[in-house]
Amino acid sequence: KALVTGVGDHLSTSLMHSFPNLKEYNLLKYLDVLTLHLYEHNDNIDRALELLEMRFLELKKLLTDAGYPNMKFWDTEYGNFTPGSFKSEFSDGIKDSNFYIEYIFKHHPYLLTLGINKFFIFLFNAVTDITRTFEYTMVDCDYSPRPGIPTYSTTTFFLEGSTVKGKIESRSNISAFQFYNPLLKKIVIFAWSKDKNYF
């Protein structure tokens, strides 16, 4: 059987356009996977995650109501993380490394808990990056890695093959998620403070 994926795009666009079209033309029955670009451009990453979860759960409900509760999801543009203001560079043109690290560290475990099955990282877009001073992606035009690469490598080391154990209830300003990694034979916890950049 061939693997067929749905058209991927920003989650809001999928809700407004892709899903209604798939449903109207009875195309959902042909899909094995629905591909999405799971990010919400926002300077506050925690707020972006809240918006993303709200819209993703809305999409899952629509699929369930349409008779497809077990649809798989792939994130096919992971790592395009320019913040909403598009002021992601310092005045001297150096990329804000902390934003890269914070984005990857928070999004990767968060999306796994929502039920994302695979990630395809957005390494490089030659046309976009040459014309926009390399804003969006995980490598520079000389292919040297940005901080998102080692951060993603680290989160993948702990999360690859892991089972989601769920969210850990804590204080309102703390986000914490628990996983079991059978390769490491360890419980892995990702946690961070929403009001201070501690993780």
N, C-alpha and C positions, 0 to 999 in steps of 0.2 A: 504494500500500500504506500502510495506517495504521501509525504508530509506536506500539508498545505497550510500556509499561514495567511492570516488576515492582514490587511493593510495597516502598517504601523504609523502612528503620528502622536503628537502631543495628546495627553489624556483627555483634555477638554474637547479637542477636535474630534477624537474618537467618539465621545459621548454625543456630540452634536451632529456629526456627519456619518462617520464610518458605521457605527452600530445601527442607526436607523436604516441605512441603505442595505446592510447585510440582512437585516430582518425583513425589510420590505420585499427584497428579491429572493428570499428564502435560501440564502447562501450559507448561513451558519452551519447547516448540516454537512457541508463539505470541508469545514475547517477542523484541523487537528490542534492548531495553536493560534492564538490571537496575539499579534505582535504590537507592542506599544512603546512609546517614548515616555518613560515615567519620571517626569520632573515637573516642578512648578517653579518658574523663575521668580525668585524672591530673595531679597537681601538677607532675610532671616530664615535660615535653613530649617529651624524647628517649625516655624509657621508654614513653610513650604511643604514639609512632611505632613502636617495636619490637613492641608488642602488636598494634597495628593491622596491621602488615605480616604478622605471623604469622597472624592470623585471615583477612586478605584472601587470602593465598596458600592457606589451607585452603579457602576458598570457591571459588577458581579451580580448585583440584584437583577438588573435588566436581563442578563444572560440566564440567570436561574428562572426568572419569570417566563422567559422564552423557551425553557426546556433544556438549557445547556448549563447545568450547575457545575460540571466538571471540566470546563474549558481550561486548557493550559495557557499560561502567559509567558511570553519572552519579552525582555526589555532589549530592544535592538538599537538603542542609541544611548547607552549608559556612559556618562562622563561628560556630556555637554552641559556644563554647569556655570555659564556666565550668569551672575545674579541679575535681578530684575532691573536694576538701575543701569546695567551695563558699564558700571564704573569698577571694573574688576582689576584694574591696573593702578599701581602707584604713579605718582606724577613723573617719575623717571622711566616709566614704561615697564618696570619689572612686575611680573605677575604676583598677585597676592597668594603666597604659598599656603598661608594658614587657611584660606578659603578652600583651596583644593583639598587639603587634608581633612578639614571638617566635613566637607561635602561627602567624600567617599566613606569616611568612617561612620557617618550617620546613616547615609542612604542604603549602604549595602545590607546591614542586618535588618534595617527597617523594612526594606522591600521583600526580603526573604520571609519575614513574619506575615506579610500580606499575601504571600503565595506565588511569588514570581519564581518560575522554574529555571530560567537561564538568563545570563547577561552577555551582551555583546558590546564591548567597550568602544567608545567613539574616539579612536586614536587620532585621526588626522583627516582634515578636509582641505585639500590643496588650494582650491579656488577661494573658499571662505577665508582661510587663514592668511593667504598672501594678501588679500584685499582688506582684511580687518585686523592686521597686526597680530595674527595668531591668537585670537581671543579664546576660542572655544575648546580646544582639544587637549589631549593628554601628552602630546609630544610637540616639540617645536619643529619648524620647517627643516632644520638640520637633523631631525629625528632623535634629538636628545630628549630624554624623558623629563617630564615635569613631575612635581611632587605627587600628583595623582597616581602615577605608575607604582612607585614603591608602597604607597598607602593601600592601593588596591591589591597588590601582591600580599601585603600583610593580612588584610581582612580575608582574602581568599584562602590563605594558609590555615586560618582558624575556622573558616566557614565551609570550605569545600566538603561536600558530602555530609554536612551536619543535618541533624534533625532539629526542627524548631520546637523548643519547649514552651515558648510563650513569653509574654511580657511580664516583667517583675513589677509588682505593685510597689510604689515608693512615693516619696513626696512629690508634689505637683511640679516642682522644678527639675525633677530628675526623670530621665528616660532610661530604661534598662531592659535588655532582652537576653534571654537565656537559650543556649543551644547545646546539643550533645554532639561531639565530634567523635565518631567511631574509630577514625584513623589515629587520632591522638589519645583516644580513650579518656577524654576529659570533658567536663562541663565548661563551656565557654560563655562568658558574660560580656556583653558590650553595654557600657553605661556612660552617660554624660549629663552635665548640668546644662539646663536651658538658659540660665541667666549669666553663667560664666563659661568661658571656653575651656572647660575641663573635661577630658575624656580619656 
